[in-house]
Amino acid sequence: MFNSHHNILFKAIILALCVISSVHIFLFPLYGLETQPYAVKTLQGLEQSLCTISMRHHKTGKKAKCPNYGIVTVMQGGRIGNQIWEYASVWALARRTGLEPYIPRCIKLKLEQVFSSLSVPTFEEIAHCPFEMDKFVKSLDEWNYTNQSIILPRYIVQPELVLTWVQDIKQELTIKKKLLKKAQYILRMAAKNRTNCTFVGVHIRRTDYINRVMTKYSAKPADLSFYTAAMKYFEKKYLRVIFIIVSDDPKWCIKQFAGNTKAYITGTTKPNTPALDLAVLSSCNHSIFDYGTYGQWGAILAGGETVFYSIKDHSSYRVGQLLPNWHALP
């Protein structure tokens, strides 16, 4: 009797350990399994492990030659702003190392809603190729030889590397013509038949980011005084300034800027898509933003001058130190 109960208990423990192990592998791919090899044998399996969503393998008749050396790729994380940095980091790191760049389809499908003719390929045509999980590192600093692959972690932001080729990455990230056409229509609506206007895109991030600023950065969130001070900076420099306000909280913006005749708030009747909002920001001459990777890319793609909210530990501060036309405002 004792042996029978003992055997049942032992089998139950083994089953539980198997379930826990499976859950761990599913929830924490790649970097969560540093002490044991992950069961990725092909680049198709690698691509799936990089994505936060399940990706059905898209069979293609084309099979490209397997890479002779290592590759550069990245894990998917965050929303559109984060994923632009992830894509740009792979693009730039491939330039720096000479390794072949590949982007997971989950990222490229997202970015193709905004950009046309992205040059970095997906794993589609090399899905059959073998991949050794013990031959990858997480950064350029750890990379030692050409047979090593670099798999960047999700949420990667590498302005020091990417902005070395700032004009080239802007060419790489060419916004779709249909989005730019809609963006130009919005700017004309804001101008109200006025000519020779200077458009300043204003990205105001609130909702989920207010608490993040206080908890992660121990900083005070941007308030109305920041936006008005940034607006005055541009009003002193240009005669016909129109501020195009893009926000995840248009109701707050309507309340705060109700008396500002130079402010035009987008998405008040019907919310714009993130793709269209980015096209609007990129179509402006200059930029104001508080925080977040989305606002960063709106300003980078627009060019011109940028005034941003100063949080020294934030990646925006790193970008601001690299681009001479960016100014931090407390």
N, C-alpha and C positions, 0 to 999 in steps of 0.2 A: 504493500500500500504506500509506504513511504517513498520507495523508488518511483512509483507511478506518479505521485504528486510532484516529486522532485523533477522528473522528466518533463512534465507539463509546464512547471514553473520555468525550467531552463529554456524550453522552446518559446515560451511567451516572452522571456527577456530577449532572446535572440531576434524574434520578430519585431519587438519594439525598437531595438537598436537599428535594425534594417530600415524601418519606417523613418526614424529620426535621421539616419544617414541620407536617405533619399530626399527628405524635405530639405536638409542642409545643402545638398548639392543643387537642388532646384532653386532655392532662394538665394544662395550665396555662391554663384558661379565664379570661377577664376580666382579672384583675390581672396575669397573666403576659404580657399582650400590650399593654403601655402604648404601644409605639411604632408599632403598626399596628392598624387597626380589626378587630374580631372579627366574623365573618360571622353575626351575629344580626340578623334582620330583623323577627321577630315576638316577642311576649311568650311564645309557646310555646317558641321557641328559647332565649329568655332563661332560662325556668324550667329547661330541661334543663341549661343551663350552670351553674346554681346548685347542682345536686344532685351528690352524689358517686356516686350509682347511676343507672343508666339508667331513665328514666321513660317508659313508653308513654303516648302522648297519649290521654286519656280523652275520647272525643267526647261532647258534650252538645248537646241540642237548643236550649239557652238560649244566647243571645249577648248579653252585656251591652254597654252603651255604652262605648266606649273612653275611658280617662281623659283629661280635658281638659288636665291638667297633668302634672307628674312623679309618680312613685310611690316608695314606700319598700319595699324588700325586703332579703333577706340571703342569703348563701351558706351552704350546709349544711356543718357540720363537727362532729366529736366525737360523743359519745354523748348520752344523754338530758339530763344536766345542762347541757352546752353548748348543746343545741338549745332548751332552755327559755329560756336567756339570749338566744339568737338570735331566738326568737319574741317574747319580752318587749321586746327592743330595737326591733323593727319596730313593735310595738304602741305603745310609748312615743314613738318618734320621729314617728310619724304624728300623735299628739296634739300634739306640740310644733310641728310644721311645718304641719299642715293638709293634707299630702299623703295620697293614698290608700294604705293599706297592703295588701300582698299577700305571702303566704308560699308558698314552693315546696311542692308536694304531698309531697315526700319528707320534709320536716320535719313537716308537719301530720299525715300518716299515722302517724308515730312518736309524736307527742304525743297523738293521739286514742286511743292505747292506755291513756293515763293520765287525760286530762281530757275533760270533756264540754262541749259548747256553746262551743267556741273561736270567737271572733267574727271574727278576721282571715281573709278569704277567700283561696283559692288563685287561680291564674291561669286556672282552667278556663274560665270564661265570657268571658274577655278574651284567650284564647290567639291569636285571629285578629288582634289589634291590632298595628299597627306599633310598632317600638321602635328608637330611634336610639342606638347605643352611644357616640356622642361627647357625649351629654348626660347623663352620670351622674358622680356623685362618691361618695366612700367614707365621708364623715362629715358630721355637722351643721356642723362648722367650715368645711368646704369648700363648703357649699351656699350659693348666691347668689341664686337666683331660682326661681319656682314651676314653671317648665318643666323644671328639672333634676330628674332622679331620683337617689335615694340608694340605693346598693347596698352594704350593710354587709358587711365581710369575715367569713369563718367564724371561729368561736371568739370572737366579739365579746362582751364583758362590759361593760355600761354601768350600774353601780349608781347613779351620780350622776343619771342620767336616769330610769331605770326606777323607782327607789325614791322618787322625787318623789310617785308615786301608789301607794305600797306597799299600801294597803288595796284599791285598785281592781284591781291586778294579782293580788292574792290571790283576788278575786272572779272575775277572768277565768280563772284557773287552778283551776277547781273540779274536784276529783278525782271520778271516777266513783263512783256510789253502791255498786256491787257490790264495788269495791275497798275502800271505806271500811267496808263491812260485814265483809269478811274481816279488815281491820285491827283492828276492834273485837273480833273473836273472839280474835285473837292477844293483845290487851291483857288480855282477861278470863282467858285461859290463864295469862298471866304473873302476874296478881293472885292467883290461887288462892283465890278467895272472899274476899279482903281487900277492904274498902270504903274509900272516901275516899282513894284512892291518888293520888299525884302521879307521873305518868309522864314520864320524861326519855328522849328518843330519843338514842341514841349511834351516830353513824355513824363507822365505823373503815375507812379506805381504806388498803389495803396493796398487794399484788401489784405492778401496774405503776407505782404512784405513789411508792414508796419511792425508786427510782433517780431519778425526776424531781425530787423534792425536793432531792436532793443535787446533781444536775447543773445544773438550771435555776436553782434558788434558792440554791445553795451553803449549804443549811441542814441541820441534823440532823433526821432524821425523828422524828415523835412516838413516844415509847415508853410503857411502862406507867405511868410516873410522871405523865405528862400526864393520862391518863384517870382515874387514881385521885385526883389533885388536883382535877380537874373534878367528879368524883363527890362528893368531900368537900364541895365548895362547896354543892352542892344538898342533901346530907344535913344540913348545918347549918341550912338554911332550912326544910326540910320534914320532918315526922315519918315519914310512910309513903311513902318514895320507892322506885320501881321503875325500874331502868335497862333500857330495851329496846334491845339491841345489834343493829345491822344492819351487816354487813360482807361484803366480798368474800373474806375469809379467816376463815370461822367456826372452823376448826380452831385457829388461833392464839388466837382469843378464848376458846375452850373451855379451852385450856391456861392462859391468863393469868387468867381470872376464875372458875376452878373453885371456889374457896372463897368467892366472893361470893354470899351468899344473896339479895341485892337485885338481882342481874343476871340478865336473861333473854335468852338468845341465840337469835335467830330463824334459821330456815333450816338447822338442824343435821341434820335427817333428810332433808329435801328442800329444795333451794334455792328461795327465793322469786323471783318475777320482779322486775326493777327497778321495774315499776309498783306492785306490791304493797308492796315495801320503802319506796317513797316515800310511799305511803298510810299505812303504819305510822308513819313519822317525822313526817308531818304531823298525825297523830292524837294525838301526845304533847303534854304541857303545856309542856315546855321541851326544850332541845337541847344536845348536846355533839357537836362534830365536829372532825376534824383538818384536812383540806384537801379541795379539789375542789369543783366546781360542783354536784355532786349533793348533797353535804352542805349546801352553802349553801341550796339550794332546800328541802331537808327542814326546815331551821331557819326560813327565811322563811315557809313555809306553816304551820308549827306556831305561830308567834308566840311569846309568852312570852320567857323569858330564854335566851340562847345563850352558851355558853362555847366558844371556838374556839382552835386552836393558832396561836400568833403567828409569822407569817412576813411581814415588813413589805412585801416586794415582791409578795406574793400578793394576788389580787383579794378574798379573804376579809377582808383587813385594810381595804380600801376600803369594803366593805359594813359592817364593824364600826364604822367611823368615822361612818357615816350613821345607823345604828340605835342608839338610846340603850340598849337592853336587851341589846346584844351586848358581851361582855367577852373580850379577848385574854388568853391564859394561856401563858406561855413554857414 
